[in-house]
Amino acid sequence: MTRTSVILPDGKNLPLVEEFFSIQGEGFHAGKAAWFIRLGGCDVGCNWCDTRFAWDPDIHPVTGIDIIIGNAVNSGADSVVVTGGEPLMWNLDHLCAGLIENEIQTFLETSGAWMLTGKWDWICLSPKRNMPPGEEICSMAHELKIIIENRDDFIWAERNRMLVSNSCHLFLQPEWSRFDSIIPDIIDYVRKNPEWRISLQIHKYMHIP
């Protein structure tokens, strides 16, 4: 248990890593402008994670949700992406309520390993092997995004596909550092399994956050 988890039981204050206005770079909403809220804390620990700086919540400032919501409103964005780290380590009920009250759409990026809190217009579920997602969030996910590092990950993708609803959008995304070696396998897999689509991290090609 971290120091931060002890002092943030109700979600009215959150460990804020960063917040910024950018373009969504992955999955179904790629290319859409949004305000991003990145929260600290993650116990999933993916070896290829590109946001390791967000893992330890204790090194990030505890910030009141009134400030976080106000910054989102002042950004002029019509949607907010809450990401991490693993944002569901925290109670997000109050954050979502404040955003919705200001007519801002709420998008969540999560591994699904923690209990779902908050009210979401869109849930992007990206499950990880070492901490599989819960049944509730699988049934509610709008989008399933599987990171493909090697061929064994296609088995993991199909296993999770069986857990989500038939209306859930399915994406395979190459792990960035293995892009050149794995993308041919992903292309071949999608050709043979067209219910899947390929997600690319287009923000990295555009050199934006």
Z-matrix of the N, CA and C atoms (Angstrom, degrees):
N
C 1 1.463
C 2 1.529 1 109.19
N 3 1.307 2 116.75 1 131.24
C 4 1.461 3 120.65 2 -179.03
C 5 1.519 4 110.75 3 -88.36
N 6 1.318 5 115.41 4 162.76
C 7 1.470 6 120.08 5 175.08
C 8 1.524 7 110.32 6 -57.30
N 9 1.317 8 117.00 7 -42.60
C 10 1.459 9 120.88 8 -176.64
C 11 1.519 10 111.87 9 -63.29
N 12 1.339 11 117.32 10 -40.31
C 13 1.465 12 119.74 11 -178.05
C 14 1.521 13 111.77 12 -64.38
N 15 1.319 14 116.75 13 -25.80
C 16 1.469 15 120.57 14 178.70
C 17 1.515 16 111.13 15 -73.42
N 18 1.336 17 117.78 16 -36.09
C 19 1.460 18 119.94 17 -172.90
C 20 1.531 19 113.47 18 -97.24
N 21 1.334 20 118.04 19 -0.20
C 22 1.463 21 120.54 20 -178.60
C 23 1.528 22 111.30 21 -123.49
N 24 1.331 23 118.10 22 61.22
C 25 1.465 24 119.29 23 -174.68
C 26 1.523 25 115.12 24 -78.14
N 27 1.343 26 118.51 25 -24.86
C 28 1.469 27 119.61 26 -168.91
C 29 1.520 28 114.29 27 -110.80
N 30 1.317 29 118.55 28 -3.08
C 31 1.458 30 121.03 29 177.55
C 32 1.511 31 115.17 30 80.85
N 33 1.324 32 118.30 31 8.62
C 34 1.467 33 119.31 32 178.04
C 35 1.521 34 112.01 33 -84.80
N 36 1.316 35 115.21 34 -10.80
C 37 1.459 36 122.93 35 171.08
C 38 1.525 37 107.15 36 -135.28
N 39 1.330 38 116.94 37 142.80
C 40 1.457 39 120.70 38 -175.13
C 41 1.527 40 110.24 39 -138.69
N 42 1.343 41 118.35 40 149.90
C 43 1.462 42 120.90 41 176.44
C 44 1.533 43 109.78 42 -76.64
N 45 1.307 44 116.05 43 106.25
C 46 1.461 45 120.90 44 -173.73
C 47 1.531 46 110.62 45 -95.06
N 48 1.318 47 115.73 46 117.96
C 49 1.466 48 121.63 47 178.40
C 50 1.521 49 109.89 48 -82.29
N 51 1.339 50 115.71 49 -52.27
C 52 1.457 51 120.90 50 -179.49
C 53 1.517 52 108.98 51 -165.47
N 54 1.315 53 115.91 52 161.83
C 55 1.465 54 123.13 53 174.67
C 56 1.518 55 107.18 54 -146.64
N 57 1.334 56 115.70 55 139.12
C 58 1.460 57 118.95 56 -174.42
C 59 1.531 58 110.16 57 -164.25
N 60 1.321 59 115.54 58 157.47
C 61 1.462 60 123.18 59 177.79
C 62 1.521 61 107.48 60 -97.41
N 63 1.331 62 116.68 61 123.73
C 64 1.464 63 119.23 62 -177.31
C 65 1.526 64 109.95 63 -153.18
N 66 1.318 65 114.80 64 -162.22
C 67 1.457 66 122.96 65 179.66
C 68 1.521 67 108.40 66 -114.52
N 69 1.328 68 116.48 67 131.07
C 70 1.457 69 118.85 68 176.32
C 71 1.523 70 109.09 69 -62.60
N 72 1.326 71 115.61 70 133.14
C 73 1.450 72 119.40 71 -172.32
C 74 1.510 73 115.79 72 -108.13
N 75 1.333 74 118.21 73 -5.85
C 76 1.454 75 119.91 74 -172.39
C 77 1.522 76 111.29 75 -135.80
N 78 1.328 77 115.55 76 156.26
C 79 1.447 78 121.96 77 168.69
C 80 1.517 79 115.79 78 68.45
N 81 1.320 80 115.65 79 -153.60
C 82 1.463 81 122.73 80 -170.93
C 83 1.518 82 112.72 81 -61.09
N 84 1.327 83 117.59 82 -37.88
C 85 1.466 84 121.80 83 -174.38
C 86 1.532 85 113.50 84 -97.45
N 87 1.314 86 117.27 85 17.66
C 88 1.466 87 120.74 86 179.51
C 89 1.528 88 110.22 87 -54.91
N 90 1.326 89 116.06 88 132.61
C 91 1.457 90 121.94 89 -179.96
C 92 1.510 91 114.17 90 96.36
N 93 1.347 92 116.92 91 -7.52
C 94 1.468 93 120.85 92 -178.34
C 95 1.530 94 110.19 93 -90.26
N 96 1.333 95 116.12 94 135.69
C 97 1.465 96 120.47 95 175.81
C 98 1.522 97 110.13 96 -70.28
N 99 1.334 98 116.28 97 142.97
C 100 1.465 99 120.56 98 179.62
C 101 1.524 100 109.75 99 -161.14
N 102 1.327 101 115.53 100 157.02
C 103 1.459 102 122.37 101 171.22
C 104 1.526 103 107.30 102 -91.15
N 105 1.310 104 116.69 103 128.61
C 106 1.459 105 121.73 104 -177.78
C 107 1.526 106 110.68 105 -104.12
N 108 1.327 107 115.15 106 133.75
C 109 1.463 108 122.50 107 173.64
C 110 1.522 109 107.22 108 -119.96
N 111 1.323 110 115.83 109 113.18
C 112 1.466 111 120.16 110 179.95
C 113 1.533 112 109.05 111 -104.21
N 114 1.329 113 115.39 112 121.59
C 115 1.458 114 121.50 113 -179.68
C 116 1.523 115 110.88 114 -101.09
N 117 1.324 116 115.10 115 148.02
C 118 1.455 117 120.92 116 -179.99
C 119 1.515 118 112.09 117 -82.06
N 120 1.333 119 115.02 118 152.85
C 121 1.453 120 121.56 119 177.15
C 122 1.510 121 112.68 120 110.22
N 123 1.330 122 116.07 121 124.00
C 124 1.462 123 120.82 122 173.35
C 125 1.524 124 108.39 123 -161.69
N 126 1.323 125 116.52 124 130.46
C 127 1.459 126 120.91 125 177.41
C 128 1.525 127 111.27 126 -115.71
N 129 1.345 128 116.69 127 13.99
C 130 1.461 129 120.59 128 179.54
C 131 1.528 130 109.88 129 -81.38
N 132 1.334 131 117.04 130 -46.00
C 133 1.457 132 121.63 131 170.01
C 134 1.515 133 116.19 132 69.98
N 135 1.333 134 117.65 133 49.87
C 136 1.469 135 120.66 134 177.79
C 137 1.531 136 110.58 135 -66.16
N 138 1.317 137 117.27 136 136.01
C 139 1.465 138 120.22 137 -176.26
C 140 1.519 139 112.74 138 -66.85
N 141 1.338 140 117.62 139 -23.28
C 142 1.465 141 121.18 140 -177.57
C 143 1.540 142 112.24 141 -102.15
N 144 1.312 143 118.16 142 8.88
C 145 1.464 144 121.84 143 -174.85
C 146 1.530 145 111.48 144 -55.48
N 147 1.339 146 116.12 145 135.02
C 148 1.466 147 120.90 146 178.20
C 149 1.528 148 112.36 147 -101.30
N 150 1.338 149 116.49 148 8.88
C 151 1.471 150 120.09 149 175.99
C 152 1.531 151 110.03 150 -129.42
N 153 1.313 152 116.58 151 45.03
C 154 1.467 153 120.81 152 179.05
C 155 1.529 154 111.56 153 -59.61
N 156 1.312 155 116.53 154 -26.96
C 157 1.464 156 120.23 155 179.73
C 158 1.522 157 112.43 156 -62.06
N 159 1.342 158 116.62 157 -14.88
C 160 1.466 159 120.37 158 -178.86
C 161 1.526 160 112.50 159 -95.88
N 162 1.316 161 118.76 160 -3.92
C 163 1.459 162 120.89 161 -172.92
C 164 1.522 163 114.03 162 -64.13
N 165 1.324 164 117.27 163 -42.43
C 166 1.462 165 120.99 164 -174.86
C 167 1.528 166 109.86 165 -92.75
N 168 1.331 167 118.17 166 108.33
C 169 1.464 168 119.63 167 -176.71
C 170 1.522 169 112.87 168 -68.95
N 171 1.316 170 117.26 169 -22.38
C 172 1.461 171 120.20 170 -174.22
C 173 1.525 172 113.91 171 -71.92
N 174 1.335 173 117.06 172 -13.83
C 175 1.468 174 118.98 173 -179.09
C 176 1.531 175 112.26 174 -96.56
N 177 1.328 176 116.34 175 2.96
C 178 1.463 177 120.47 176 -178.26
C 179 1.527 178 110.20 177 -113.81
N 180 1.328 179 117.81 178 145.36
C 181 1.471 180 120.40 179 -173.70
C 182 1.527 181 113.09 180 -66.32
N 183 1.304 182 115.22 181 133.37
C 184 1.468 183 120.97 182 173.37
C 185 1.526 184 107.24 183 -73.24
N 186 1.335 185 115.42 184 121.46
C 187 1.469 186 120.92 185 -171.04
C 188 1.521 187 110.29 186 -126.12
N 189 1.312 188 117.22 187 134.70
C 190 1.457 189 121.69 188 178.42
C 191 1.514 190 111.64 189 -66.65
N 192 1.327 191 116.32 190 142.90
C 193 1.467 192 118.63 191 -177.31
C 194 1.524 193 111.67 192 -67.78
N 195 1.323 194 119.12 193 -24.15
C 196 1.466 195 119.97 194 176.21
C 197 1.526 196 110.51 195 -61.23
N 198 1.326 197 116.51 196 -37.81
C 199 1.462 198 120.72 197 177.48
C 200 1.527 199 110.17 198 -69.85
N 201 1.332 200 116.09 199 -43.98
C 202 1.466 201 120.45 200 -178.70
C 203 1.527 202 110.58 201 -63.21
N 204 1.326 203 116.50 202 -44.86
C 205 1.469 204 120.78 203 179.69
C 206 1.523 205 110.22 204 -65.96
N 207 1.332 206 117.07 205 -42.00
C 208 1.461 207 120.40 206 179.25
C 209 1.518 208 112.32 207 -60.32
N 210 1.322 209 117.17 208 -40.74
C 211 1.466 210 120.31 209 178.06
C 212 1.523 211 111.31 210 -64.86
N 213 1.330 212 116.81 211 -38.13
C 214 1.460 213 120.53 212 177.74
C 215 1.531 214 110.76 213 -64.64
N 216 1.321 215 116.64 214 -44.19
C 217 1.471 216 121.06 215 179.10
C 218 1.526 217 110.23 216 -62.33
N 219 1.321 218 116.55 217 -45.37
C 220 1.464 219 120.84 218 -177.92
C 221 1.521 220 112.97 219 -68.04
N 222 1.322 221 116.99 220 -19.16
C 223 1.467 222 119.89 221 178.86
C 224 1.527 223 112.23 222 -68.32
N 225 1.331 224 116.27 223 -24.75
C 226 1.459 225 120.76 224 -177.19
C 227 1.516 226 113.54 225 84.60
N 228 1.323 227 117.87 226 0.17
C 229 1.468 228 121.16 227 -179.66
C 230 1.527 229 110.49 228 -72.53
N 231 1.326 230 115.67 229 149.08
C 232 1.463 231 119.21 230 177.42
C 233 1.523 232 112.10 231 -96.97
N 234 1.344 233 117.00 232 -2.08
C 235 1.457 234 120.90 233 178.15
C 236 1.522 235 109.81 234 -146.23
N 237 1.323 236 114.51 235 150.42
C 238 1.465 237 121.90 236 179.29
C 239 1.517 238 108.77 237 -124.82
N 240 1.320 239 116.77 238 133.54
C 241 1.456 240 122.71 239 173.71
C 242 1.524 241 107.94 240 -104.39
N 243 1.328 242 116.55 241 118.33
C 244 1.460 243 121.40 242 176.79
C 245 1.521 244 107.80 243 -98.55
N 246 1.328 245 115.65 244 121.37
C 247 1.458 246 120.81 245 -173.67
C 248 1.519 247 109.09 246 -139.29
N 249 1.319 248 116.86 247 -170.83
C 250 1.458 249 120.25 248 -177.94
C 251 1.506 250 111.56 249 -152.62
N 252 1.345 251 116.32 250 -144.94
C 253 1.432 252 127.34 251 12.62
C 254 1.517 253 114.50 252 50.20
N 255 1.334 254 112.85 253 -164.27
C 256 1.462 255 120.93 254 174.03
C 257 1.517 256 107.79 255 -117.41
N 258 1.345 257 117.86 256 99.26
C 259 1.467 258 121.19 257 -172.40
C 260 1.521 259 114.84 258 -63.40
N 261 1.327 260 117.92 259 -25.88
C 262 1.459 261 119.32 260 -177.53
C 263 1.523 262 113.36 261 -76.25
N 264 1.325 263 117.56 262 3.09
C 265 1.459 264 119.51 263 169.17
C 266 1.524 265 110.55 264 -64.63
N 267 1.351 266 115.77 265 -16.68
C 268 1.463 267 121.36 266 -176.06
C 269 1.526 268 110.76 267 -117.39
N 270 1.307 269 116.35 268 156.31
C 271 1.459 270 122.19 269 174.67
C 272 1.532 271 108.30 270 -74.40
N 273 1.319 272 116.34 271 115.99
C 274 1.462 273 121.02 272 -175.37
C 275 1.532 274 112.81 273 -106.98
N 276 1.332 275 116.94 274 13.90
C 277 1.462 276 120.60 275 -179.56
C 278 1.525 277 111.90 276 -59.94
N 279 1.316 278 116.64 277 -49.24
C 280 1.466 279 120.89 278 -175.48
C 281 1.533 280 111.34 279 -69.80
N 282 1.314 281 117.10 280 -38.40
C 283 1.464 282 120.32 281 178.31
C 284 1.524 283 110.42 282 -61.47
N 285 1.324 284 116.81 283 -48.34
C 286 1.463 285 119.93 284 179.80
C 287 1.524 286 111.88 285 -63.50
N 288 1.328 287 116.36 286 -41.62
C 289 1.460 288 119.75 287 -179.17
C 290 1.526 289 110.73 288 -59.96
N 291 1.324 290 116.76 289 -40.84
C 292 1.459 291 120.43 290 -179.85
C 293 1.520 292 112.24 291 -68.63
N 294 1.310 293 116.80 292 -38.25
C 295 1.462 294 119.96 293 178.27
C 296 1.526 295 110.86 294 -67.89
N 297 1.315 296 116.10 295 -44.40
C 298 1.463 297 120.75 296 -179.55
C 299 1.531 298 110.53 297 -63.69
N 300 1.326 299 116.71 298 -38.41
C 301 1.469 300 120.97 299 178.22
C 302 1.529 301 110.92 300 -59.56
N 303 1.326 302 115.59 301 -28.69
C 304 1.468 303 120.63 302 178.36
C 305 1.530 304 112.51 303 -97.25
N 306 1.330 305 115.58 304 17.84
C 307 1.468 306 123.50 305 175.53
C 308 1.534 307 112.19 306 58.66
N 309 1.320 308 115.00 307 39.82
C 310 1.459 309 121.57 308 175.76
C 311 1.521 310 108.28 309 -108.08
N 312 1.325 311 116.85 310 129.74
C 313 1.454 312 121.49 311 178.04
C 314 1.523 313 110.20 312 -69.89
N 315 1.324 314 115.55 313 145.63
C 316 1.459 315 121.24 314 -176.70
C 317 1.525 316 110.80 315 -112.88
N 318 1.324 317 116.11 316 121.52
C 319 1.460 318 122.87 317 178.68
C 320 1.531 319 108.17 318 -117.25
N 321 1.323 320 117.30 319 138.05
C 322 1.460 321 122.38 320 -178.49
C 323 1.520 322 110.87 321 -121.11
N 324 1.332 323 115.76 322 135.65
C 325 1.466 324 122.84 323 171.41
C 326 1.522 325 107.13 324 -113.30
N 327 1.342 326 117.87 325 118.56
C 328 1.456 327 120.12 326 -173.58
C 329 1.524 328 112.18 327 -150.81
N 330 1.327 329 115.06 328 154.48
C 331 1.462 330 120.96 329 172.01
C 332 1.525 331 110.81 330 -80.68
N 333 1.330 332 116.52 331 -17.55
C 334 1.459 333 121.12 332 -179.57
C 335 1.515 334 114.42 333 79.72
N 336 1.333 335 116.98 334 9.41
C 337 1.466 336 119.93 335 -176.11
C 338 1.528 337 112.94 336 -76.53
N 339 1.338 338 116.62 337 -19.43
C 340 1.463 339 121.41 338 -179.52
C 341 1.532 340 109.94 339 -110.19
N 342 1.327 341 115.95 340 162.62
C 343 1.465 342 121.14 341 -179.30
C 344 1.525 343 110.29 342 -63.15
N 345 1.305 344 115.67 343 140.21
C 346 1.458 345 121.43 344 -179.18
C 347 1.526 346 111.03 345 -74.00
N 348 1.334 347 116.05 346 129.08
C 349 1.457 348 122.69 347 169.83
C 350 1.522 349 107.49 348 -129.21
N 351 1.313 350 116.55 349 161.55
C 352 1.456 351 121.06 350 -178.75
C 353 1.519 352 111.74 351 88.15
N 354 1.331 353 114.33 352 164.19
C 355 1.463 354 121.71 353 177.36
C 356 1.526 355 107.40 354 -113.04
N 357 1.338 356 115.95 355 125.36
C 358 1.459 357 120.54 356 -168.39
C 359 1.520 358 112.39 357 -124.28
N 360 1.340 359 114.62 358 135.48
C 361 1.463 360 119.60 359 172.60
C 362 1.531 361 110.63 360 -78.30
N 363 1.333 362 115.73 361 -25.38
C 364 1.471 363 119.34 362 -178.86
C 365 1.521 364 109.34 363 -151.12
N 366 1.323 365 116.08 364 129.24
C 367 1.464 366 121.66 365 176.34
C 368 1.516 367 108.84 366 -117.17
N 369 1.323 368 115.97 367 117.48
C 370 1.463 369 121.54 368 172.56
C 371 1.522 370 107.20 369 -99.15
N 372 1.320 371 115.83 370 114.67
C 373 1.454 372 122.45 371 -178.27
C 374 1.524 373 109.07 372 -100.68
N 375 1.337 374 115.54 373 122.29
C 376 1.466 375 120.88 374 177.80
C 377 1.530 376 108.15 375 -125.55
N 378 1.329 377 117.55 376 83.04
C 379 1.466 378 121.56 377 -172.02
C 380 1.526 379 113.20 378 -72.38
N 381 1.328 380 114.96 379 150.33
C 382 1.455 381 122.10 380 -179.73
C 383 1.532 382 109.91 381 -121.32
N 384 1.336 383 115.82 382 145.54
C 385 1.461 384 121.44 383 -173.17
C 386 1.533 385 113.11 384 -60.59
N 387 1.335 386 116.80 385 -41.13
C 388 1.461 387 119.17 386 -172.75
C 389 1.531 388 113.02 387 -76.50
N 390 1.352 389 117.76 388 -14.30
C 391 1.460 390 121.41 389 174.70
C 392 1.526 391 108.62 390 -144.27
N 393 1.334 392 117.37 391 79.70
C 394 1.461 393 121.81 392 -175.53
C 395 1.522 394 112.68 393 -59.98
N 396 1.322 395 116.86 394 155.65
C 397 1.472 396 120.71 395 -177.96
C 398 1.526 397 112.59 396 -76.19
N 399 1.342 398 115.05 397 159.48
C 400 1.456 399 120.49 398 175.90
C 401 1.521 400 111.48 399 -81.08
N 402 1.324 401 115.62 400 161.65
C 403 1.469 402 120.92 401 -176.64
C 404 1.524 403 112.17 402 -64.10
N 405 1.338 404 117.63 403 -39.86
C 406 1.460 405 120.64 404 -175.53
C 407 1.522 406 111.30 405 -60.07
N 408 1.329 407 116.58 406 -48.99
C 409 1.461 408 118.88 407 -176.01
C 410 1.526 409 110.86 408 -70.16
N 411 1.325 410 117.62 409 -30.86
C 412 1.469 411 119.65 410 176.20
C 413 1.525 412 110.54 411 -61.54
N 414 1.317 413 116.31 412 -42.30
C 415 1.466 414 120.03 413 -178.09
C 416 1.519 415 112.33 414 -70.03
N 417 1.356 416 117.22 415 -22.38
C 418 1.462 417 121.49 416 -176.36
C 419 1.534 418 113.06 417 -99.28
N 420 1.314 419 117.72 418 -10.35
C 421 1.461 420 121.11 419 -175.16
C 422 1.525 421 111.76 420 -64.06
N 423 1.324 422 115.82 421 135.68
C 424 1.454 423 121.63 422 175.04
C 425 1.532 424 110.94 423 -88.14
N 426 1.313 425 114.77 424 -23.05
C 427 1.459 426 121.07 425 -172.80
C 428 1.526 427 109.00 426 -145.53
N 429 1.333 428 115.98 427 131.97
C 430 1.459 429 122.04 428 174.61
C 431 1.522 430 107.83 429 -111.60
N 432 1.327 431 115.62 430 120.36
C 433 1.467 432 120.78 431 -177.72
C 434 1.531 433 108.91 432 -121.82
N 435 1.316 434 116.17 433 113.85
C 436 1.452 435 121.57 434 -178.54
C 437 1.525 436 109.42 435 -106.09
N 438 1.324 437 116.19 436 126.54
C 439 1.457 438 121.21 437 176.68
C 440 1.524 439 108.61 438 -82.49
N 441 1.328 440 115.97 439 125.44
C 442 1.465 441 121.23 440 -177.53
C 443 1.527 442 109.66 441 -104.74
N 444 1.327 443 115.03 442 112.53
C 445 1.460 444 121.70 443 177.50
C 446 1.522 445 111.17 444 -103.40
N 447 1.345 446 116.36 445 -33.45
C 448 1.459 447 121.90 446 177.89
C 449 1.525 448 108.79 447 -149.87
N 450 1.315 449 117.03 448 176.18
C 451 1.468 450 120.58 449 -173.56
C 452 1.525 451 112.94 450 -64.97
N 453 1.330 452 117.51 451 -27.28
C 454 1.465 453 119.47 452 178.51
C 455 1.526 454 112.13 453 -62.77
N 456 1.327 455 116.71 454 -22.24
C 457 1.459 456 120.07 455 -178.60
C 458 1.527 457 112.55 456 -69.19
N 459 1.330 458 117.76 457 -18.54
C 460 1.465 459 119.39 458 175.84
C 461 1.531 460 110.27 459 -67.78
N 462 1.326 461 117.03 460 -33.52
C 463 1.470 462 120.99 461 176.00
C 464 1.522 463 109.70 462 -65.55
N 465 1.329 464 116.00 463 -43.71
C 466 1.464 465 121.23 464 176.84
C 467 1.533 466 110.59 465 -60.68
N 468 1.322 467 116.45 466 -39.89
C 469 1.461 468 120.98 467 179.11
C 470 1.527 469 110.94 468 -60.84
N 471 1.307 470 117.09 469 -46.42
C 472 1.459 471 120.23 470 -178.08
C 473 1.524 472 111.63 471 -68.66
N 474 1.324 473 116.30 472 -33.69
C 475 1.466 474 119.99 473 178.07
C 476 1.534 475 110.17 474 -62.89
N 477 1.317 476 116.47 475 -41.57
C 478 1.462 477 120.07 476 179.89
C 479 1.516 478 112.15 477 -76.83
N 480 1.299 479 116.86 478 -29.31
C 481 1.466 480 120.27 479 176.44
C 482 1.526 481 110.55 480 -58.52
N 483 1.331 482 116.99 481 -33.85
C 484 1.458 483 120.72 482 -179.54
C 485 1.533 484 112.07 483 -71.17
N 486 1.327 485 117.29 484 -13.94
C 487 1.466 486 121.15 485 -176.19
C 488 1.522 487 113.46 486 -95.35
N 489 1.334 488 117.02 487 -20.03
C 490 1.461 489 120.18 488 -177.17
C 491 1.526 490 110.24 489 -94.25
N 492 1.323 491 116.12 490 169.33
C 493 1.463 492 120.42 491 -178.53
C 494 1.532 493 111.08 492 -73.95
N 495 1.317 494 115.45 493 163.80
C 496 1.461 495 120.21 494 179.98
C 497 1.521 496 112.50 495 -66.65
N 498 1.328 497 116.99 496 -20.89
C 499 1.465 498 120.85 497 -179.50
C 500 1.529 499 112.92 498 -88.43
N 501 1.326 500 116.96 499 -4.70
C 502 1.462 501 121.10 500 -177.59
C 503 1.530 502 110.17 501 -70.59
N 504 1.320 503 116.87 502 134.03
C 505 1.464 504 121.58 503 178.80
C 506 1.531 505 109.10 504 -79.60
N 507 1.323 506 116.58 505 135.94
C 508 1.460 507 122.22 506 -172.10
C 509 1.524 508 110.98 507 -110.67
N 510 1.342 509 115.99 508 126.79
C 511 1.462 510 121.15 509 -178.32
C 512 1.529 511 111.09 510 -132.24
N 513 1.328 512 114.56 511 140.06
C 514 1.459 513 122.59 512 170.54
C 515 1.521 514 107.31 513 -112.39
N 516 1.325 515 116.40 514 128.80
C 517 1.457 516 120.35 515 -176.41
C 518 1.523 517 110.78 516 -125.72
N 519 1.320 518 118.06 517 123.99
C 520 1.463 519 119.82 518 179.38
C 521 1.519 520 111.94 519 -65.92
N 522 1.325 521 116.40 520 135.91
C 523 1.457 522 120.69 521 173.12
C 524 1.528 523 107.40 522 -64.25
N 525 1.325 524 116.02 523 128.21
C 526 1.463 525 122.15 524 -165.91
C 527 1.529 526 113.26 525 -54.49
N 528 1.319 527 117.64 526 -44.86
C 529 1.466 528 120.27 527 -176.07
C 530 1.519 529 112.48 528 -73.15
N 531 1.333 530 117.70 529 -13.14
C 532 1.469 531 122.39 530 -179.66
C 533 1.528 532 111.28 531 -112.17
N 534 1.322 533 116.43 532 15.89
C 535 1.457 534 120.59 533 -172.22
C 536 1.531 535 112.67 534 -52.90
N 537 1.320 536 117.52 535 -54.03
C 538 1.468 537 120.96 536 -173.74
C 539 1.523 538 112.60 537 -61.20
N 540 1.330 539 116.70 538 -36.42
C 541 1.462 540 119.30 539 -176.64
C 542 1.524 541 113.15 540 -82.86
N 543 1.350 542 117.68 541 -28.85
C 544 1.461 543 119.93 542 -173.35
C 545 1.525 544 113.97 543 -100.35
N 546 1.335 545 118.60 544 -22.27
C 547 1.467 546 119.23 545 -175.28
C 548 1.532 547 112.89 546 -61.53
N 549 1.342 548 121.04 547 -35.35
C 550 1.473 549 118.26 548 176.60
C 551 1.524 550 112.40 549 -60.52
N 552 1.346 551 117.49 550 -37.71
C 553 1.463 552 120.80 551 178.84
C 554 1.527 553 111.18 552 -67.87
N 555 1.331 554 116.70 553 -37.56
C 556 1.462 555 119.88 554 178.64
C 557 1.525 556 110.67 555 -66.95
N 558 1.311 557 116.55 556 -43.77
C 559 1.468 558 120.37 557 178.25
C 560 1.524 559 110.51 558 -58.99
N 561 1.316 560 116.22 559 -45.61
C 562 1.466 561 120.72 560 179.52
C 563 1.524 562 110.87 561 -63.11
N 564 1.331 563 116.66 562 -39.62
C 565 1.461 564 120.43 563 -178.37
C 566 1.522 565 111.19 564 -66.29
N 567 1.335 566 116.79 565 -42.31
C 568 1.467 567 120.34 566 -179.22
C 569 1.530 568 111.07 567 -69.12
N 570 1.303 569 117.43 568 -33.84
C 571 1.468 570 119.79 569 174.63
C 572 1.525 571 110.94 570 -59.29
N 573 1.322 572 115.95 571 -39.41
C 574 1.462 573 120.91 572 -177.92
C 575 1.521 574 112.29 573 -85.80
N 576 1.328 575 116.65 574 -19.70
C 577 1.467 576 121.89 575 -178.22
C 578 1.526 577 108.68 576 -132.56
N 579 1.334 578 117.43 577 73.82
C 580 1.470 579 121.43 578 -169.64
C 581 1.524 580 115.41 579 -68.62
N 582 1.330 581 118.24 580 -4.65
C 583 1.461 582 119.21 581 174.48
C 584 1.536 583 110.72 582 -70.28
N 585 1.325 584 115.87 583 -19.55
C 586 1.464 585 121.32 584 175.04
C 587 1.521 586 110.34 585 -89.54
N 588 1.339 587 115.52 586 149.96
C 589 1.466 588 121.79 587 172.74
C 590 1.523 589 108.63 588 -122.65
N 591 1.323 590 116.10 589 161.30
C 592 1.458 591 121.06 590 179.16
C 593 1.526 592 109.49 591 -96.35
N 594 1.329 593 115.38 592 131.36
C 595 1.456 594 121.95 593 173.86
C 596 1.526 595 108.51 594 -107.13
N 597 1.323 596 116.46 595 130.32
C 598 1.463 597 121.73 596 176.62
C 599 1.524 598 109.13 597 -116.65
N 600 1.299 599 117.55 598 146.87
C 601 1.465 600 121.79 599 179.62
C 602 1.528 601 109.05 600 -82.93
N 603 1.337 602 114.80 601 78.33
C 604 1.450 603 119.08 602 -171.21
C 605 1.526 604 112.65 603 -68.53
N 606 1.344 605 117.51 604 -21.04
C 607 1.468 606 119.39 605 177.60
C 608 1.526 607 110.94 606 -64.62
N 609 1.334 608 116.53 607 -28.89
C 610 1.456 609 119.28 608 179.07
C 611 1.527 610 111.18 609 -73.46
N 612 1.316 611 115.96 610 -32.85
C 613 1.474 612 119.26 611 174.87
C 614 1.521 613 110.98 612 -69.56
N 615 1.332 614 116.18 613 -31.26
C 616 1.461 615 120.80 614 -179.90
C 617 1.542 616 112.83 615 -87.15
N 618 1.353 617 115.12 616 -5.21
C 619 1.473 618 121.50 617 179.14
C 620 1.532 619 111.91 618 58.53
N 621 1.348 620 114.43 619 45.99
C 622 1.458 621 121.11 620 176.10
C 623 1.527 622 108.53 621 -125.26
N 624 1.334 623 118.27 622 159.77
C 625 1.480 624 120.56 623 -179.96
C 626 1.516 625 111.42 624 -62.23
